[in-house]
């Protein structure tokens, strides 16, 4: 992954020394997390990743709401909570640590307070599916970000990655393919419709 042009752009964004929030948005399996971690590693001590996925509703709540079979859809997240966290990160005091939740795939649950956002961090990178969605509380996300980059990859490769991911975390090959077709891909189409609102489009090499 050639990050040189993206890092040069970020350096210009960070030149004034103020905290910046960068959003990475894209369909499931597009490589958002990989890009976020690569940028974080390329800016040691200056960047932190705070994923949107930490705001998944707990499995017991999804079951209560009858949404467990649609886990990953926009209404299976605490979008208002995510907006509140982004506001805190934007307004973070010099003597304050902001704690963010993290989604743990091995247990399929969010864990509160797992990410400590330090006040000296200059770039906070948040990545997720719905950063550009114009519905409900999601519509408040983009205005809180300095830039949003849309991450995309060949669709066939993306679907292949998703099937492997679901198998890795316990689904059979048949169950994985069914979940991708019935849940991930409808979400992917919804996310693709927000592409034109992004500041930049990052194509991950095939």
C-alpha positions as CSV (number, residue, x, y, z in Angstrom):
1,X,0.0,0.0,0.0
2,X,1.6,3.3,-1.2
3,X,0.7,5.8,1.5
4,X,3.0,8.5,0.4
5,X,0.4,10.8,-1.3
6,X,-2.1,10.3,1.6
7,X,0.5,11.0,4.2
8,X,1.6,14.1,2.3
9,X,-2.0,15.3,2.3
10,X,-2.3,14.6,6.0
11,X,0.9,16.5,6.8
12,X,-0.6,19.6,5.1
13,X,-3.8,19.1,7.1
14,X,-1.9,18.8,10.4
15,X,0.5,21.7,9.6
16,X,-1.2,24.2,11.9
17,X,-0.8,21.9,14.9
18,X,-4.4,21.7,15.8
19,X,-6.2,18.4,16.4
20,X,-7.9,17.0,13.3
21,X,-10.5,14.2,12.9
22,X,-10.2,12.0,9.8
23,X,-13.0,9.7,8.8
24,X,-12.5,6.6,6.7
25,X,-15.8,5.2,5.2
26,X,-16.5,2.3,3.0
27,X,-18.4,-0.9,2.6
28,X,-17.7,-4.0,4.8
29,X,-14.5,-5.6,3.7
30,X,-13.2,-2.6,1.8
31,X,-10.0,-2.2,3.9
32,X,-11.0,0.7,6.2
33,X,-9.4,-0.9,9.3
34,X,-6.2,-1.8,7.4
35,X,-5.8,1.7,6.1
36,X,-6.6,3.2,9.5
37,X,-3.9,1.1,11.2
38,X,-1.4,1.8,8.4
39,X,-1.9,5.6,8.8
40,X,-1.6,5.3,12.6
41,X,1.7,3.4,12.3
42,X,3.0,5.9,9.8
43,X,2.3,8.7,12.3
44,X,3.6,7.2,15.6
45,X,2.7,9.2,18.7
46,X,0.6,11.6,16.6
47,X,-2.4,9.5,15.5
48,X,-5.0,7.2,17.2
49,X,-7.7,5.0,15.7
50,X,-11.2,5.2,17.2
51,X,-13.5,2.9,15.2
52,X,-17.2,3.4,14.8
53,X,-17.8,-0.3,15.4
54,X,-17.4,0.2,19.2
55,X,-20.9,1.6,19.0
56,X,-22.5,-1.7,18.0
57,X,-25.5,-2.4,20.2
58,X,-24.9,-5.4,22.5
59,X,-26.2,-8.7,21.3
60,X,-28.9,-8.9,24.0
61,X,-30.3,-5.5,23.0
62,X,-30.3,-6.5,19.3
63,X,-32.2,-9.6,20.2
64,X,-34.7,-7.6,22.3
65,X,-35.2,-5.2,19.4
66,X,-35.5,-8.1,16.8
67,X,-32.5,-6.8,14.9
68,X,-29.9,-9.5,15.6
69,X,-30.2,-11.0,12.1
70,X,-29.4,-7.5,10.6
71,X,-26.4,-6.8,12.8
72,X,-24.3,-4.2,11.0
73,X,-27.2,-2.2,9.6
74,X,-27.4,1.5,10.6
75,X,-30.1,0.9,13.2
76,X,-28.0,-1.7,15.0
77,X,-25.5,1.0,16.3
78,X,-25.8,3.7,18.9
79,X,-25.3,6.4,16.4
80,X,-26.1,9.2,18.9
81,X,-23.5,7.8,21.3
82,X,-21.0,7.9,18.5
83,X,-21.8,11.5,17.7
84,X,-21.4,12.4,21.4
85,X,-18.0,10.8,21.5
86,X,-16.8,12.6,18.4
87,X,-17.9,15.9,20.0
88,X,-15.9,15.1,23.1
89,X,-12.9,14.2,21.0
90,X,-13.2,17.5,19.1
91,X,-13.5,19.5,22.4
92,X,-11.0,17.4,24.5
93,X,-9.3,19.4,27.2
94,X,-5.5,19.3,27.7
95,X,-5.9,17.5,31.0
96,X,-8.5,15.0,29.9
97,X,-8.4,11.4,28.6
98,X,-11.5,10.5,26.5
99,X,-12.3,6.8,26.6
100,X,-14.0,5.1,23.6
101,X,-15.5,1.6,23.2
102,X,-14.0,-1.1,21.0
103,X,-15.8,-3.9,19.2
104,X,-14.2,-7.3,19.8
105,X,-14.9,-9.8,17.0
106,X,-13.9,-12.8,19.1
107,X,-16.9,-12.2,21.4
108,X,-19.0,-10.2,18.9
109,X,-19.6,-7.5,21.5
110,X,-18.5,-3.9,22.2
111,X,-16.2,-3.3,25.2
112,X,-16.6,0.0,27.0
113,X,-13.6,2.2,27.8
114,X,-11.2,0.1,25.7
115,X,-9.5,2.9,23.8
116,X,-7.9,5.8,25.6
117,X,-7.7,8.9,23.4
118,X,-4.9,11.0,24.7
119,X,-5.1,14.8,24.7
120,X,-1.8,15.2,22.9
121,X,-2.9,13.1,19.9
122,X,-3.0,15.4,16.9
123,X,-4.9,13.1,14.5
124,X,-7.9,11.0,15.5
125,X,-8.8,8.5,12.8
126,X,-12.3,7.1,12.9
127,X,-13.4,4.4,10.5
128,X,-16.8,2.9,9.8
129,X,-19.6,2.2,7.4
130,X,-22.0,5.1,7.9
131,X,-19.9,8.3,8.4
132,X,-21.6,9.9,5.4
133,X,-25.1,8.6,5.9
134,X,-27.7,11.4,5.9
135,X,-30.2,9.7,8.3
136,X,-31.0,10.1,12.0
137,X,-28.0,10.9,14.1
138,X,-25.7,9.7,11.4
139,X,-26.2,13.0,9.6
140,X,-24.4,14.7,12.5
141,X,-21.1,12.7,12.0
142,X,-19.6,14.3,8.8
143,X,-19.8,17.9,10.1
144,X,-17.7,16.8,13.1
145,X,-14.9,15.5,10.8
146,X,-12.3,17.6,9.1
147,X,-12.2,15.2,6.1
148,X,-13.8,11.9,5.1
149,X,-12.1,9.5,2.7
150,X,-14.1,6.8,0.9
151,X,-12.2,3.5,0.8
152,X,-13.0,1.1,-1.9
153,X,-11.7,-2.2,-3.4
154,X,-12.8,-4.6,-6.2
155,X,-16.2,-6.0,-5.1
156,X,-15.3,-9.6,-5.8
157,X,-12.2,-9.3,-3.6
158,X,-14.3,-7.5,-0.9
159,X,-16.9,-10.2,-0.8
160,X,-14.2,-12.9,-0.7
161,X,-12.7,-11.2,2.3
162,X,-16.0,-11.0,4.1
163,X,-16.8,-14.7,3.6
164,X,-13.4,-15.6,5.0
165,X,-13.9,-13.2,8.0
166,X,-17.2,-14.7,8.9
167,X,-15.8,-18.2,8.7
168,X,-12.8,-17.2,10.9
169,X,-15.3,-16.2,13.6
170,X,-17.4,-19.4,13.5
171,X,-19.7,-19.5,10.6
172,X,-19.7,-22.3,8.1
173,X,-18.9,-21.5,4.4
174,X,-22.6,-21.7,3.6
175,X,-23.6,-19.5,6.5
176,X,-20.9,-17.0,5.7
177,X,-22.0,-16.6,2.1
178,X,-25.7,-16.3,3.1
179,X,-24.8,-13.6,5.7
180,X,-22.8,-11.6,3.1
181,X,-25.6,-11.8,0.6
182,X,-28.5,-11.0,2.9
183,X,-26.8,-8.5,5.3
184,X,-23.5,-7.2,4.2
185,X,-24.3,-6.5,0.6
186,X,-27.5,-4.5,1.2
187,X,-25.5,-2.4,3.6
188,X,-22.7,-2.1,1.0
189,X,-25.1,-0.7,-1.6
190,X,-26.3,1.9,1.0
191,X,-22.8,2.9,1.7
192,X,-21.8,3.2,-2.0
193,X,-24.6,5.7,-2.4
194,X,-22.7,8.1,0.0
195,X,-19.4,8.0,-2.0
196,X,-19.9,11.3,-3.7
197,X,-19.9,13.2,-0.4
198,X,-16.4,12.1,0.4
199,X,-13.4,14.5,0.2
200,X,-11.2,11.8,-1.3
201,X,-11.6,8.3,-2.7
202,X,-8.9,5.8,-1.8
203,X,-8.7,2.8,-4.0
204,X,-7.0,-0.1,-2.2
205,X,-4.7,-2.1,-4.5
206,X,-6.1,-5.5,-5.6
